[in-house]
Amino acid sequence: MVDFANVKAAPSPDLLTPENSMMLFVDHQPQMFFGTGSGDRTSIINSTVGLAKAAKIFDVPVVLSTVAAESFSGPILPQLKAVFPGHEVIDRTSMNAWEDAALVEAVKATGRKKIILSGLWTEVCLVLPALSALDQGYEVYVVADASGGVSPLAHEHALQRMTAAGAVPVTWVQVLLELQRDWARSETYVAVTDLVKEHGGAYGLGVFYAQSMIDPHAAG
């Protein structure tokens, strides 16, 4: 029942903000991409880099992690690393990132309760830490298009499993626009629209058209 006396223009505390969230990138590595078959791998790379740049625009804390980088999976995606030059990459032996003490400490150190999670593969390297973090009281938002599994079925069933446990499936553009939330937020307006034009596909082209043909400040 709606308590009309308390209805007001205010955002829900469930929304992602630059102050309440952090991003965890897990195992965006060559060998993991080689085995990804749930979707177009170029699109996954584009979404991952777009998500990373969103974190940088809004100064959202980031934790980068790899698994068996030197012995099997290879280094972190270079386009992702380029967004955060000099940023530590935590390499693990565990498939479950939440069983690596250094990674968990890095997440804890951000002081944020909302984890924006992406990586490869969805059915292993995302499900395991997502369920583990949820069990310890975190809120987990899984960026579906910046992640991939070995098959469409594996990816979809993994998303269903995480959703059933309480995780929230999102996309990278959804995260970006939720962090912006108001086009009057002038300090990030230009960076956000530039990012959309660079990585947002047809939406980005629409922004370019609107700014070129209608109004230089058009967006959304």
C-alpha positions as CSV (number, residue, x, y, z in Angstrom):
1,M,0.0,0.0,0.0
2,V,1.3,3.5,-0.9
3,D,1.7,5.9,2.0
4,F,0.9,9.0,-0.1
5,A,2.0,11.3,2.8
6,N,5.6,10.0,2.3
7,V,5.7,10.0,-1.5
8,K,8.3,12.5,-2.7
9,A,10.8,13.0,-5.6
10,A,13.7,10.9,-4.3
11,P,15.8,8.0,-5.7
12,S,15.5,4.5,-4.3
13,P,18.4,3.4,-2.1
14,D,18.5,0.3,-4.3
15,L,20.0,2.4,-7.1
16,L,23.7,2.2,-8.0
17,T,25.6,5.4,-7.2
18,P,29.3,6.4,-7.4
19,E,29.3,6.4,-3.6
20,N,27.8,3.0,-2.8
21,S,29.2,0.7,-5.5
22,M,32.5,-0.9,-6.7
23,M,33.4,-2.9,-9.7
24,L,35.0,-6.3,-9.8
25,F,36.4,-7.5,-13.1
26,V,37.2,-11.3,-13.1
27,D,39.2,-13.2,-15.6
28,H,38.9,-11.2,-18.8
29,Q,41.8,-13.1,-20.2
30,P,42.8,-14.5,-23.7
31,Q,42.3,-18.2,-22.8
32,M,39.0,-17.5,-21.2
33,F,37.8,-15.6,-24.3
34,F,39.0,-18.5,-26.5
35,G,36.5,-20.7,-24.7
36,T,33.6,-18.2,-24.7
37,G,30.7,-19.2,-26.9
38,S,27.7,-17.5,-25.4
39,G,27.9,-14.4,-27.6
40,D,30.0,-12.3,-29.8
41,R,33.4,-11.9,-28.2
42,T,34.1,-8.5,-29.7
43,S,30.8,-7.2,-28.2
44,I,31.8,-8.6,-24.8
45,I,35.2,-6.8,-25.1
46,N,33.4,-3.6,-26.1
47,S,31.0,-3.8,-23.2
48,T,33.8,-4.6,-20.7
49,V,35.9,-1.6,-21.8
50,G,32.8,0.6,-21.7
51,L,32.0,-0.5,-18.2
52,A,35.6,0.1,-17.1
53,K,35.5,3.6,-18.6
54,A,32.3,4.2,-16.7
55,A,34.0,3.3,-13.5
56,K,36.8,5.8,-14.3
57,I,34.4,8.6,-15.1
58,F,32.6,8.3,-11.8
59,D,35.6,7.3,-9.7
60,V,34.1,4.0,-8.7
61,P,36.6,1.8,-7.0
62,V,37.8,-1.1,-9.1
63,V,39.3,-4.5,-8.4
64,L,41.0,-6.4,-11.3
65,S,41.6,-10.1,-11.1
66,T,43.0,-12.9,-13.2
67,V,43.3,-16.6,-12.7
68,A,46.5,-18.6,-13.5
69,A,47.7,-15.7,-15.7
70,E,51.3,-17.0,-16.2
71,S,50.5,-20.7,-16.5
72,F,47.3,-20.9,-18.5
73,S,44.9,-18.0,-19.0
74,G,47.3,-15.2,-20.1
75,P,47.4,-11.6,-19.0
76,I,44.4,-9.4,-18.4
77,L,42.6,-8.0,-21.5
78,P,44.9,-5.2,-22.7
79,Q,42.1,-2.8,-23.5
80,L,40.9,-3.2,-19.9
81,K,44.3,-2.8,-18.4
82,A,44.8,0.3,-20.5
83,V,41.9,2.0,-18.7
84,F,43.6,1.5,-15.4
85,P,47.4,1.8,-16.1
86,G,49.4,0.9,-13.0
87,H,46.4,-0.6,-11.2
88,E,47.2,-3.9,-9.4
89,V,45.9,-7.1,-10.9
90,I,45.3,-9.8,-8.4
91,D,46.2,-13.2,-9.8
92,R,44.6,-16.3,-8.2
93,T,44.8,-20.0,-8.3
94,S,41.2,-20.4,-7.2
95,M,38.3,-20.5,-9.7
96,N,36.2,-18.9,-7.0
97,A,37.6,-15.4,-6.6
98,W,35.9,-15.1,-3.2
99,E,38.3,-17.8,-1.9
100,D,41.3,-15.6,-2.5
101,A,42.1,-13.6,0.6
102,A,43.9,-10.8,-1.3
103,L,40.9,-10.2,-3.5
104,V,38.4,-10.2,-0.7
105,E,40.5,-7.8,1.3
106,A,40.7,-5.5,-1.8
107,V,36.9,-5.6,-2.1
108,K,36.4,-4.9,1.6
109,A,38.9,-2.0,1.5
110,T,36.6,-0.1,-0.9
111,G,33.9,0.1,1.8
112,R,31.2,-0.4,-0.7
113,K,28.3,-2.9,-0.3
114,K,27.2,-3.1,-4.0
115,I,29.5,-5.2,-6.2
116,I,29.2,-4.6,-10.0
117,L,30.5,-7.9,-11.2
118,S,31.6,-9.0,-14.7
119,G,33.9,-11.7,-16.1
120,L,34.5,-15.0,-17.8
121,W,33.1,-17.5,-17.5
122,T,29.6,-16.7,-16.2
123,E,28.9,-20.3,-15.0
124,V,32.1,-20.6,-13.0
125,C,34.1,-17.4,-12.3
126,L,31.0,-15.3,-11.8
127,V,28.6,-17.7,-10.1
128,L,31.1,-18.8,-7.5
129,P,32.1,-15.4,-6.1
130,A,28.5,-14.0,-6.6
131,L,27.0,-16.7,-4.4
132,S,29.8,-16.3,-1.9
133,A,29.5,-12.5,-1.7
134,L,25.7,-12.7,-1.5
135,D,26.1,-15.1,1.4
136,Q,28.2,-12.6,3.3
137,G,25.7,-9.7,2.9
138,Y,26.9,-8.0,-0.3
139,E,24.6,-6.9,-3.1
140,V,25.7,-8.2,-6.4
141,Y,24.9,-6.7,-9.8
142,V,26.0,-9.0,-12.7
143,V,26.9,-7.2,-15.9
144,A,25.6,-9.7,-18.4
145,D,26.9,-8.2,-21.6
146,A,30.4,-7.7,-20.2
147,S,30.5,-11.4,-19.3
148,G,30.3,-14.7,-21.2
149,G,30.0,-18.4,-20.8
150,V,31.1,-21.4,-22.8
151,S,27.7,-21.6,-24.5
152,P,24.4,-19.6,-24.6
153,L,22.8,-22.2,-22.3
154,A,25.7,-22.0,-19.8
155,H,25.6,-18.2,-19.7
156,E,21.8,-18.0,-19.3
157,H,21.5,-20.7,-16.7
158,A,24.3,-19.1,-14.7
159,L,22.4,-15.8,-14.8
160,Q,19.3,-17.6,-13.6
161,R,21.1,-19.2,-10.8
162,M,22.6,-16.0,-9.6
163,T,19.3,-14.1,-9.9
164,A,17.5,-16.8,-7.9
165,A,20.1,-16.3,-5.2
166,G,19.5,-12.5,-5.1
167,A,21.9,-11.1,-7.7
168,V,20.6,-8.4,-10.1
169,P,21.4,-8.8,-13.9
170,V,22.3,-5.5,-15.6
171,T,24.0,-4.3,-18.7
172,W,27.0,-1.9,-19.0
173,V,25.0,1.0,-20.5
174,Q,22.4,0.5,-17.7
175,V,25.1,0.8,-15.1
176,L,26.5,3.9,-16.8
177,L,23.2,5.7,-17.0
178,E,22.2,4.7,-13.5
179,L,25.5,6.3,-12.2
180,Q,24.7,9.5,-14.2
181,R,21.0,9.4,-13.5
182,D,20.5,13.1,-14.2
183,W,21.6,14.9,-17.4
184,A,21.9,18.0,-15.3
185,R,25.0,16.4,-13.6
186,S,27.2,18.6,-15.6
187,E,30.6,17.4,-14.2
188,T,30.2,14.0,-15.9
189,Y,27.8,14.9,-18.8
190,V,30.4,15.3,-21.5
191,A,32.4,12.2,-20.5
192,V,29.3,10.1,-20.4
193,T,28.0,11.2,-23.8
194,D,31.5,10.7,-25.3
195,L,31.6,7.2,-23.8
196,V,28.2,6.4,-25.3
197,K,29.3,7.6,-28.7
198,E,32.5,5.5,-28.5
199,H,31.1,2.3,-27.1
200,G,27.3,2.6,-27.2
201,G,26.7,1.3,-30.7
202,A,23.5,2.5,-32.3
203,Y,22.6,4.4,-29.1
204,G,25.9,6.3,-29.4
205,L,25.3,7.0,-33.0
206,G,21.9,8.4,-32.1
207,V,23.5,10.8,-29.5
208,F,26.0,11.9,-32.2
209,Y,23.1,12.6,-34.6
210,A,21.1,14.5,-32.0
211,Q,24.0,16.6,-31.0
212,S,24.9,17.3,-34.6
213,M,21.5,18.0,-36.0
214,I,19.3,19.1,-33.1
215,D,21.2,20.4,-30.1
216,P,24.8,20.1,-29.0
217,H,23.6,19.3,-25.5
218,A,21.1,16.6,-26.6
219,A,21.5,13.2,-24.8
220,G,19.5,10.3,-23.5
